[in-house]
Amino acid sequence: MESKEFAMVKTIPLAEAKKSLSAIVKDIDEKYDRFSITKNGVEKAVILSSEEFEGLLETLDILSSKEERDAIARAKSQVRKGKTVSLRKFKERLKV
């Protein structure tokens, strides 16, 4: 997933979303915007890019695994303690 600017959330009523769906999809694709759709003033749905949705699902999958959460915690601890290896040294170890 490539780096993106912070996605802006725009809240719009359902009637406007219906009229502007093509423009909404264009903004999502080009500007990485997110849209919160309201019905009678109450938020009912969110529209975001399929790439961002897939990323959210992947994150949920990772965080739902105790093994993955533990591995992330270990890695963070190693970084805090300065136990890191440069990419160059890592490649040397792998003889790449």
N, CA, C and O atoms as CSV, one atom per row, in Angstrom:
chain,resi,resn,atom,element,x,y,z
A,1,MET,N,N,0.849,-1.175,0.000
A,1,MET,CA,C,0.000,0.000,0.000
A,1,MET,C,C,0.895,1.239,0.000
A,1,MET,O,O,1.775,1.359,0.852
A,2,GLU,N,N,0.690,2.134,-0.912
A,2,GLU,CA,C,1.537,3.302,-1.000
A,2,GLU,C,C,1.151,4.339,0.046
A,2,GLU,O,O,0.021,4.345,0.533
A,3,SER,N,N,2.085,5.208,0.389
A,3,SER,CA,C,1.841,6.240,1.373
A,3,SER,C,C,0.875,7.274,0.804
A,3,SER,O,O,0.959,7.653,-0.364
A,4,LYS,N,N,-0.041,7.718,1.655
A,4,LYS,CA,C,-1.037,8.686,1.220
A,4,LYS,C,C,-1.125,9.815,2.224
A,4,LYS,O,O,-0.752,9.662,3.387
A,5,GLU,N,N,-1.621,10.951,1.763
A,5,GLU,CA,C,-1.902,12.041,2.671
A,5,GLU,C,C,-3.078,11.631,3.549
A,5,GLU,O,O,-3.804,10.688,3.236
A,6,PHE,N,N,-3.253,12.352,4.647
A,6,PHE,CA,C,-4.366,12.082,5.544
A,6,PHE,C,C,-5.683,12.192,4.790
A,6,PHE,O,O,-5.937,13.184,4.107
A,7,ALA,N,N,-6.506,11.180,4.918
A,7,ALA,CA,C,-7.792,11.160,4.228
A,7,ALA,C,C,-8.783,12.035,4.976
A,7,ALA,O,O,-8.922,11.935,6.195
A,8,MET,N,N,-9.457,12.878,4.247
A,8,MET,CA,C,-10.447,13.761,4.838
A,8,MET,C,C,-11.808,13.067,4.851
A,8,MET,O,O,-12.187,12.425,3.871
A,9,VAL,N,N,-12.537,13.192,5.948
A,9,VAL,CA,C,-13.880,12.627,6.027
A,9,VAL,C,C,-14.879,13.748,5.771
A,9,VAL,O,O,-14.886,14.770,6.458
A,10,LYS,N,N,-15.709,13.533,4.780
A,10,LYS,CA,C,-16.746,14.505,4.450
A,10,LYS,C,C,-18.095,13.880,4.788
A,10,LYS,O,O,-18.379,12.747,4.398
A,11,THR,N,N,-18.908,14.614,5.502
A,11,THR,CA,C,-20.240,14.135,5.864
A,11,THR,C,C,-21.254,14.775,4.936
A,11,THR,O,O,-21.332,15.996,4.809
A,12,ILE,N,N,-22.042,13.900,4.281
A,12,ILE,CA,C,-23.061,14.416,3.358
A,12,ILE,C,C,-24.360,13.626,3.540
A,12,ILE,O,O,-24.341,12.458,3.929
A,13,PRO,N,N,-25.489,14.284,3.252
A,13,PRO,CA,C,-26.768,13.574,3.343
A,13,PRO,C,C,-26.934,12.585,2.189
A,13,PRO,O,O,-26.339,12.745,1.124
A,14,LEU,N,N,-27.742,11.577,2.423
A,14,LEU,CA,C,-27.990,10.530,1.430
A,14,LEU,C,C,-28.464,11.100,0.099
A,14,LEU,O,O,-28.014,10.654,-0.957
A,15,ALA,N,N,-29.354,12.066,0.133
A,15,ALA,CA,C,-29.872,12.645,-1.116
A,15,ALA,C,C,-28.736,13.237,-1.956
A,15,ALA,O,O,-28.718,13.076,-3.176
A,16,GLU,N,N,-27.796,13.916,-1.307
A,16,GLU,CA,C,-26.658,14.490,-2.032
A,16,GLU,C,C,-25.753,13.376,-2.557
A,16,GLU,O,O,-25.247,13.467,-3.676
A,17,ALA,N,N,-25.547,12.337,-1.766
A,17,ALA,CA,C,-24.710,11.212,-2.188
A,17,ALA,C,C,-25.288,10.557,-3.438
A,17,ALA,O,O,-24.547,10.201,-4.354
A,18,LYS,N,N,-26.592,10.401,-3.475
A,18,LYS,CA,C,-27.240,9.799,-4.648
A,18,LYS,C,C,-26.976,10.629,-5.892
A,18,LYS,O,O,-26.685,10.081,-6.955
A,19,LYS,N,N,-27.074,11.944,-5.769
A,19,LYS,CA,C,-26.891,12.828,-6.920
A,19,LYS,C,C,-25.428,12.926,-7.348
A,19,LYS,O,O,-25.137,13.174,-8.518
A,20,SER,N,N,-24.511,12.733,-6.407
A,20,SER,CA,C,-23.095,13.012,-6.660
A,20,SER,C,C,-22.209,11.779,-6.605
A,20,SER,O,O,-21.007,11.906,-6.375
A,21,LEU,N,N,-22.759,10.600,-6.809
A,21,LEU,CA,C,-21.982,9.376,-6.630
A,21,LEU,C,C,-20.715,9.342,-7.499
A,21,LEU,O,O,-19.655,8.944,-7.016
A,22,SER,N,N,-20.805,9.744,-8.742
A,22,SER,CA,C,-19.613,9.740,-9.606
A,22,SER,C,C,-18.522,10.651,-9.065
A,22,SER,O,O,-17.348,10.278,-9.059
A,23,ALA,N,N,-18.897,11.838,-8.613
A,23,ALA,CA,C,-17.919,12.785,-8.056
A,23,ALA,C,C,-17.337,12.247,-6.746
A,23,ALA,O,O,-16.153,12.437,-6.468
A,24,ILE,N,N,-18.163,11.583,-5.951
A,24,ILE,CA,C,-17.698,10.998,-4.695
A,24,ILE,C,C,-16.636,9.938,-4.979
A,24,ILE,O,O,-15.577,9.933,-4.353
A,25,VAL,N,N,-16.916,9.051,-5.911
A,25,VAL,CA,C,-15.960,7.995,-6.266
A,25,VAL,C,C,-14.668,8.615,-6.799
A,25,VAL,O,O,-13.580,8.126,-6.495
A,26,LYS,N,N,-14.774,9.672,-7.579
A,26,LYS,CA,C,-13.585,10.352,-8.100
A,26,LYS,C,C,-12.752,10.924,-6.955
A,26,LYS,O,O,-11.530,10.776,-6.951
A,27,ASP,N,N,-13.397,11.578,-5.981
A,27,ASP,CA,C,-12.674,12.135,-4.832
A,27,ASP,C,C,-12.011,11.029,-4.008
A,27,ASP,O,O,-10.888,11.191,-3.529
A,28,ILE,N,N,-12.702,9.925,-3.849
A,28,ILE,CA,C,-12.134,8.807,-3.102
A,28,ILE,C,C,-10.902,8.274,-3.821
A,28,ILE,O,O,-9.885,7.982,-3.192
A,29,ASP,N,N,-10.999,8.151,-5.130
A,29,ASP,CA,C,-9.893,7.616,-5.927
A,29,ASP,C,C,-8.718,8.580,-5.994
A,29,ASP,O,O,-7.571,8.157,-5.849
A,30,GLU,N,N,-8.977,9.858,-6.210
A,30,GLU,CA,C,-7.914,10.833,-6.436
A,30,GLU,C,C,-7.394,11.501,-5.166
A,30,GLU,O,O,-6.201,11.781,-5.053
A,31,LYS,N,N,-8.285,11.755,-4.213
A,31,LYS,CA,C,-7.906,12.514,-3.013
A,31,LYS,C,C,-7.895,11.659,-1.756
A,31,LYS,O,O,-7.547,12.135,-0.675
A,32,TYR,N,N,-8.280,10.383,-1.902
A,32,TYR,CA,C,-8.347,9.467,-0.761
A,32,TYR,C,C,-9.311,9.943,0.320
A,32,TYR,O,O,-9.144,9.634,1.500
A,33,ASP,N,N,-10.330,10.707,-0.107
A,33,ASP,CA,C,-11.349,11.157,0.839
A,33,ASP,C,C,-12.198,9.987,1.297
A,33,ASP,O,O,-12.257,8.948,0.638
A,34,ARG,N,N,-12.850,10.166,2.425
A,34,ARG,CA,C,-13.848,9.224,2.932
A,34,ARG,C,C,-15.141,10.018,3.073
A,34,ARG,O,O,-15.120,11.218,3.347
A,35,PHE,N,N,-16.248,9.343,2.885
A,35,PHE,CA,C,-17.536,10.017,3.007
A,35,PHE,C,C,-18.396,9.303,4.034
A,35,PHE,O,O,-18.546,8.081,4.004
A,36,SER,N,N,-18.954,10.082,4.935
A,36,SER,CA,C,-19.931,9.587,5.893
A,36,SER,C,C,-21.292,10.023,5.366
A,36,SER,O,O,-21.534,11.209,5.139
A,37,ILE,N,N,-22.169,9.055,5.177
A,37,ILE,CA,C,-23.492,9.337,4.611
A,37,ILE,C,C,-24.516,9.355,5.735
A,37,ILE,O,O,-24.593,8.427,6.540
A,38,THR,N,N,-25.299,10.425,5.776
A,38,THR,CA,C,-26.325,10.542,6.807
A,38,THR,C,C,-27.721,10.393,6.214
A,38,THR,O,O,-27.961,10.732,5.055
A,39,LYS,N,N,-28.631,9.882,7.029
A,39,LYS,CA,C,-30.041,9.792,6.660
A,39,LYS,C,C,-30.819,10.402,7.820
A,39,LYS,O,O,-30.729,9.940,8.958
A,40,ASN,N,N,-31.569,11.428,7.518
A,40,ASN,CA,C,-32.293,12.172,8.551
A,40,ASN,C,C,-31.348,12.654,9.650
A,40,ASN,O,O,-31.699,12.656,10.830
A,41,GLY,N,N,-30.136,13.066,9.243
A,41,GLY,CA,C,-29.160,13.625,10.171
A,41,GLY,C,C,-28.372,12.607,10.982
A,41,GLY,O,O,-27.555,12.989,11.820
A,42,VAL,N,N,-28.604,11.315,10.747
A,42,VAL,CA,C,-27.916,10.269,11.496
A,42,VAL,C,C,-26.956,9.531,10.560
A,42,VAL,O,O,-27.334,9.128,9.460
A,43,GLU,N,N,-25.707,9.360,11.012
A,43,GLU,CA,C,-24.746,8.637,10.185
A,43,GLU,C,C,-25.206,7.196,9.989
A,43,GLU,O,O,-25.512,6.487,10.948
A,44,LYS,N,N,-25.249,6.775,8.710
A,44,LYS,CA,C,-25.736,5.433,8.392
A,44,LYS,C,C,-24.733,4.597,7.607
A,44,LYS,O,O,-24.813,3.369,7.624
A,45,ALA,N,N,-23.784,5.242,6.915
A,45,ALA,CA,C,-22.846,4.490,6.080
A,45,ALA,C,C,-21.571,5.300,5.875
A,45,ALA,O,O,-21.536,6.515,6.068
A,46,VAL,N,N,-20.519,4.574,5.473
A,46,VAL,CA,C,-19.244,5.209,5.147
A,46,VAL,C,C,-18.804,4.673,3.797
A,46,VAL,O,O,-18.936,3.481,3.519
A,47,ILE,N,N,-18.281,5.555,2.963
A,47,ILE,CA,C,-17.729,5.147,1.674
A,47,ILE,C,C,-16.245,5.483,1.695
A,47,ILE,O,O,-15.857,6.616,1.979
A,48,LEU,N,N,-15.416,4.478,1.390
A,48,LEU,CA,C,-13.974,4.665,1.321
A,48,LEU,C,C,-13.437,3.806,0.197
A,48,LEU,O,O,-14.158,2.974,-0.356
A,49,SER,N,N,-12.176,4.003,-0.143
A,49,SER,CA,C,-11.600,3.262,-1.265
A,49,SER,C,C,-11.521,1.776,-0.943
A,49,SER,O,O,-11.408,1.381,0.217
A,50,SER,N,N,-11.580,0.970,-1.980
A,50,SER,CA,C,-11.469,-0.479,-1.783
A,50,SER,C,C,-10.085,-0.828,-1.242
A,50,SER,O,O,-9.950,-1.778,-0.471
A,51,GLU,N,N,-9.066,-0.084,-1.630
A,51,GLU,CA,C,-7.706,-0.312,-1.127
A,51,GLU,C,C,-7.649,-0.061,0.384
A,51,GLU,O,O,-7.053,-0.838,1.129
A,52,GLU,N,N,-8.268,1.020,0.819
A,52,GLU,CA,C,-8.281,1.325,2.249
A,52,GLU,C,C,-9.104,0.285,3.014
A,52,GLU,O,O,-8.728,-0.120,4.114
A,53,PHE,N,N,-10.217,-0.141,2.434
A,53,PHE,CA,C,-11.048,-1.175,3.058
A,53,PHE,C,C,-10.264,-2.472,3.226
A,53,PHE,O,O,-10.317,-3.092,4.289
A,54,GLU,N,N,-9.533,-2.892,2.185
A,54,GLU,CA,C,-8.716,-4.102,2.266
A,54,GLU,C,C,-7.646,-3.963,3.344
A,54,GLU,O,O,-7.357,-4.918,4.065
A,55,GLY,N,N,-7.061,-2.774,3.452
A,55,GLY,CA,C,-6.067,-2.528,4.491
A,55,GLY,C,C,-6.656,-2.647,5.888
A,55,GLY,O,O,-6.024,-3.189,6.794
A,56,LEU,N,N,-7.866,-2.139,6.057
A,56,LEU,CA,C,-8.538,-2.259,7.355
A,56,LEU,C,C,-8.827,-3.712,7.696
A,56,LEU,O,O,-8.645,-4.133,8.839
A,57,LEU,N,N,-9.276,-4.478,6.713
A,57,LEU,CA,C,-9.534,-5.900,6.952
A,57,LEU,C,C,-8.256,-6.640,7.321
A,57,LEU,O,O,-8.262,-7.493,8.208
A,58,GLU,N,N,-7.165,-6.314,6.642
A,58,GLU,CA,C,-5.881,-6.952,6.935
A,58,GLU,C,C,-5.423,-6.602,8.347
A,58,GLU,O,O,-4.930,-7.464,9.076
A,59,THR,N,N,-5.586,-5.343,8.731
A,59,THR,CA,C,-5.217,-4.918,10.081
A,59,THR,C,C,-6.042,-5.654,11.126
A,59,THR,O,O,-5.503,-6.119,12.131
A,60,LEU,N,N,-7.338,-5.762,10.896
A,60,LEU,CA,C,-8.196,-6.502,11.831
A,60,LEU,C,C,-7.765,-7.953,11.942
A,60,LEU,O,O,-7.755,-8.528,13.031
A,61,ASP,N,N,-7.410,-8.537,10.815
A,61,ASP,CA,C,-6.969,-9.926,10.805
A,61,ASP,C,C,-5.697,-10.091,11.634
A,61,ASP,O,O,-5.589,-11.022,12.432
A,62,ILE,N,N,-4.750,-9.202,11.446
A,62,ILE,CA,C,-3.491,-9.266,12.192
A,62,ILE,C,C,-3.740,-9.069,13.684
A,62,ILE,O,O,-3.229,-9.825,14.510
A,63,LEU,N,N,-4.525,-8.053,14.024
A,63,LEU,CA,C,-4.741,-7.745,15.428
A,63,LEU,C,C,-5.629,-8.759,16.135
A,63,LEU,O,O,-5.668,-8.792,17.365
A,64,SER,N,N,-6.336,-9.577,15.383
A,64,SER,CA,C,-7.179,-10.597,16.006
A,64,SER,C,C,-6.367,-11.839,16.393
A,64,SER,O,O,-6.876,-12.738,17.062
A,65,SER,N,N,-5.119,-11.876,15.972
A,65,SER,CA,C,-4.248,-13.011,16.272
A,65,SER,C,C,-3.321,-12.667,17.440
A,65,SER,O,O,-2.540,-11.719,17.360
A,66,LYS,N,N,-3.412,-13.439,18.520
A,66,LYS,CA,C,-2.541,-13.206,19.681
A,66,LYS,C,C,-1.070,-13.320,19.290
A,66,LYS,O,O,-0.244,-12.525,19.740
A,67,GLU,N,N,-0.739,-14.303,18.454
A,67,GLU,CA,C,0.646,-14.466,18.008
A,67,GLU,C,C,1.155,-13.203,17.308
A,67,GLU,O,O,2.274,-12.753,17.555
A,68,GLU,N,N,0.326,-12.642,16.441
A,68,GLU,CA,C,0.726,-11.429,15.706
A,68,GLU,C,C,0.882,-10.246,16.659
A,68,GLU,O,O,1.846,-9.488,16.552
A,69,ARG,N,N,-0.061,-10.083,17.590
A,69,ARG,CA,C,0.034,-8.984,18.559
A,69,ARG,C,C,1.298,-9.128,19.407
A,69,ARG,O,O,1.984,-8.143,19.678
A,70,ASP,N,N,1.604,-10.364,19.825
A,70,ASP,CA,C,2.808,-10.597,20.619
A,70,ASP,C,C,4.072,-10.288,19.812
A,70,ASP,O,O,5.022,-9.714,20.344
A,71,ALA,N,N,4.085,-10.665,18.541
A,71,ALA,CA,C,5.246,-10.392,17.677
A,71,ALA,C,C,5.447,-8.886,17.504
A,71,ALA,O,O,6.577,-8.398,17.508
A,72,ILE,N,N,4.353,-8.162,17.354
A,72,ILE,CA,C,4.437,-6.700,17.220
A,72,ILE,C,C,4.983,-6.095,18.503
A,72,ILE,O,O,5.833,-5.206,18.459
A,73,ALA,N,N,4.497,-6.574,19.653
A,73,ALA,CA,C,4.975,-6.063,20.947
A,73,ALA,C,C,6.471,-6.348,21.125
A,73,ALA,O,O,7.216,-5.491,21.602
A,74,ARG,N,N,6.908,-7.551,20.741
A,74,ARG,CA,C,8.335,-7.887,20.836
A,74,ARG,C,C,9.169,-6.967,19.946
A,74,ARG,O,O,10.220,-6.474,20.355
A,75,ALA,N,N,8.690,-6.747,18.738
A,75,ALA,CA,C,9.421,-5.886,17.801
A,75,ALA,C,C,9.525,-4.458,18.333
A,75,ALA,O,O,10.583,-3.836,18.242
A,76,LYS,N,N,8.436,-3.943,18.883
A,76,LYS,CA,C,8.464,-2.587,19.446
A,76,LYS,C,C,9.449,-2.506,20.602
A,76,LYS,O,O,10.181,-1.525,20.733
A,77,SER,N,N,9.467,-3.528,21.430
A,77,SER,CA,C,10.400,-3.576,22.561
A,77,SER,C,C,11.843,-3.582,22.064
A,77,SER,O,O,12.692,-2.879,22.612
A,78,GLN,N,N,12.123,-4.372,21.032
A,78,GLN,CA,C,13.475,-4.431,20.472
A,78,GLN,C,C,13.902,-3.083,19.909
A,78,GLN,O,O,15.054,-2.680,20.070
A,79,VAL,N,N,12.984,-2.386,19.253
A,79,VAL,CA,C,13.302,-1.064,18.699
A,79,VAL,C,C,13.607,-0.090,19.829
A,79,VAL,O,O,14.577,0.665,19.753
A,80,ARG,N,N,12.778,-0.100,20.889
A,80,ARG,CA,C,13.015,0.796,22.034
A,80,ARG,C,C,14.381,0.539,22.672
A,80,ARG,O,O,15.032,1.469,23.149
A,81,LYS,N,N,14.808,-0.713,22.680
A,81,LYS,CA,C,16.087,-1.086,23.283
A,81,LYS,C,C,17.258,-0.918,22.312
A,81,LYS,O,O,18.409,-1.167,22.670
A,82,GLY,N,N,16.954,-0.492,21.078
A,82,GLY,CA,C,18.007,-0.287,20.086
A,82,GLY,C,C,18.505,-1.569,19.454
A,82,GLY,O,O,19.560,-1.584,18.819
A,83,LYS,N,N,17.759,-2.636,19.621
A,83,LYS,CA,C,18.153,-3.930,19.042
A,83,LYS,C,C,17.634,-4.022,17.614
A,83,LYS,O,O,16.692,-4.759,17.322
A,84,THR,N,N,18.264,-3.266,16.742
A,84,THR,CA,C,17.853,-3.245,15.336
A,84,THR,C,C,19.030,-3.605,14.449
A,84,THR,O,O,20.179,-3.588,14.889
A,85,VAL,N,N,18.740,-3.928,13.203
A,85,VAL,CA,C,19.762,-4.273,12.222
A,85,VAL,C,C,19.489,-3.442,10.977
A,85,VAL,O,O,18.345,-3.340,10.534
A,86,SER,N,N,20.529,-2.853,10.415
A,86,SER,CA,C,20.350,-2.064,9.197
A,86,SER,C,C,19.992,-2.994,8.036
A,86,SER,O,O,20.285,-4.190,8.066
A,87,LEU,N,N,19.368,-2.432,7.037
A,87,LEU,CA,C,19.009,-3.214,5.853
A,87,LEU,C,C,20.265,-3.788,5.200
A,87,LEU,O,O,20.270,-4.931,4.744
A,88,ARG,N,N,21.320,-2.992,5.160
A,88,ARG,CA,C,22.580,-3.456,4.556
A,88,ARG,C,C,23.102,-4.694,5.289
A,88,ARG,O,O,23.469,-5.683,4.654
A,89,LYS,N,N,23.135,-4.642,6.623
A,89,LYS,CA,C,23.623,-5.788,7.392
A,89,LYS,C,C,22.695,-6.981,7.259
A,89,LYS,O,O,23.147,-8.125,7.218
A,90,PHE,N,N,21.410,-6.717,7.191
A,90,PHE,CA,C,20.450,-7.806,7.021
A,90,PHE,C,C,20.681,-8.519,5.690
A,90,PHE,O,O,20.667,-9.748,5.624
A,91,LYS,N,N,20.892,-7.735,4.628
A,91,LYS,CA,C,21.171,-8.324,3.319
A,91,LYS,C,C,22.476,-9.104,3.326
A,91,LYS,O,O,22.588,-10.152,2.689
A,92,GLU,N,N,23.465,-8.585,4.054
A,92,GLU,CA,C,24.744,-9.294,4.151
A,92,GLU,C,C,24.551,-10.660,4.818
A,92,GLU,O,O,25.123,-11.662,4.388
A,93,ARG,N,N,23.744,-10.679,5.861
A,93,ARG,CA,C,23.470,-11.947,6.561
A,93,ARG,C,C,22.792,-12.951,5.641
A,93,ARG,O,O,23.058,-14.152,5.700
A,94,LEU,N,N,21.910,-12.435,4.791
A,94,LEU,CA,C,21.202,-13.321,3.853
A,94,LEU,C,C,21.993,-13.589,2.585
A,94,LEU,O,O,21.607,-14.412,1.754
A,95,LYS,N,N,23.120,-12.872,2.450
A,95,LYS,CA,C,23.959,-12.977,1.249
A,95,LYS,C,C,23.184,-12.635,-0.008
A,95,LYS,O,O,23.235,-13.339,-1.016
A,96,VAL,N,N,22.455,-11.514,0.092
A,96,VAL,CA,C,21.635,-11.031,-1.028
A,96,VAL,C,C,22.389,-9.942,-1.750
A,96,VAL,O,O,21.887,-9.389,-2.729
